Amino acid sequence: MDRRFALIGLAFLAGCGFELRREPELRFQTLALTGFAPDSPLAAGLKRQIKRTPVQLVEDPSRAQVVLEATHEVRDRTVVASTSVGQVREWQLRLQFDYLIRTAAGELLVPKVELRLSRDMNYTESTALAKEQEAANLYGAMHSDAIAQVMRRLAAVKLPS
């Protein structure tokens, strides 16, 4: 009896369309990343993700089929709430990343994309060290989100014939 219910449950899940998220399929063979700072965590994360695909990363943008050009990348934080004596109680962490996708000849495949991510974080000065670690973790999560969005955008790129 239990076996019958398990088989019915599996058949139901198979028919509902549930599928695990797969790596995006990129429709080009070579990619160049330009405009990134040398120590950019976004560039490092994108390189890691690209290495998981059959696409080859090239250093020279003129030899790539597709060029991802970073035009603006900033991490910052602003005070959202403070006490009457000026102690910070809440920060807003922000990641701003602007990029475009083009061919080596300069033809735009995806016009400028302005990616804005933010996270709010409570803050107390008595736990400043722990809060710095929390901020680093939140920035890491924002970088992961941004990389996933860029990879989905790259998967949607269609090269001109």
N, C-alpha and C positions, 0 to 999 in steps of 0.2 A: 504494500500500500504506500509506504514512504517513498519507495523507488518510483512509483508511478507519479507521485506529486513532484518529485525532483525532476523527472523527465518533462512533465508539463511545464514546470517553471523554466527549465532551460529552453524549451521550445518557445515559450512566451518571450523570453529575453532575446532570443535569436531573431524573432519576427518583429521586434519593436524598433529596429534600426539602430540600436546602441552599438557604437564602435569606438574603440580607444583612439585618441588623437595620435595621428602619425606625423612624421617629419614632413614638412612641406616639400613638394616635388618642384624643383627648379628646372625651367625649360631652356637653359643655356649651359655652356660648358666652362666658360671662364668668367671670373669676376675680379674687379679691383676695388679696393677700399681707399678713398682719398679724403683729405681734409681733416683727418682725425689727429688729435694730439698724440705724441709718442706714448704717453702713459694712460691712454683712454681706456676705461673699463668696458665701454660699449664696443670699441674696436676689438678688444681681446675676446669678449663674449661672442661677437659676430664671427670672428675667425674660428672659434671653437665650434660654433654651430655649422658653419660652412664646411668644415673638415668632416662633418658627419654625413655630408652629401657627396655625390659624385662630381660636384663643381670644383674646378681648380682655381685657387687664389693666385693671382699674378700681381707682381709689384708694379709693373709698367702699365698704366691705364690705357696706353695706345694699343696694347696687345690683348686687351680684354673685350669680350663681347658686351659686357654690362659693367658699368662703373657706378658704384654707390658713393656719392660725394656728400660728406658731412659739411654743412655750412655753419652750424652753430651747435655747441654742446656746453651746457652750463648746469652745475649743481649748486643750489643755494638753499638758504633757510631764512625764514622771517618769523618774527614774534607774532603770535596770534593773540595771546592773552598774557597779561602781567598783573602783578599785585599793585596796590596803591603805593608801595615803596619801590617799585621798579623791578621786582624779582620776576623772572620769566616763569610762566606756568604752562605754556603750550607753544610749541614750534610748528611751523608748517615747512616740511622738507619738499623741495621741488627739483624736478629734472626737466630741462628744456633741451630738446634735440630736434634740429631741423636738418633735413637731408633731401636730396633729389636723386633720381636714378636716370642715367642716360647711357647712350652708346659711347664708344670710344671716339666716334666722329662728332659727338656733341648733340645728337638728336635726343630730345627729352622722351623718356619712356614713362616716367612718373614725375609730374611737376613737384615743386617744393612742398614737402610735407612738414607741418609743424606739430611735433609730438610734445605734449605737455602732461606730465604726471606729477601728482602731489600726494603726500601722506601727512597726516597730523600726528603729533607726538606730545604726550604730556611730559612735563619736565619738573623735577625738583632738584635743587642744588645739592641736597644731601646725598643724592645718588647720581652724581654727575658722570662718574666713570661708566656706570651701567647704562646710563642714557646715551653716552657716546657710542657704546656697542650697539644699542638698540637703533640708533640713527644709522650706523653702518649697515646693519641688517636691513633696514627699510630702504636705504639707497640700493642695496644689492637686489632686493625684490623689485624695485622700480627698474633697474637695469635689465633684469630678466624679462619683465613685462615689455619693455621697449624692444628688446632683441626679438622676442616672439612676434611683436607687431611688424617689425621690419622684415623678418623672415616670411611672414604671410604676404606682405606687400611684394617681396621679391618673387614669391611663388606665382603671383598674379601677373608678372611682367611677361609681355609677349613681344618678341623681337620682330622688327619690321622685315618683311620678306624681300 
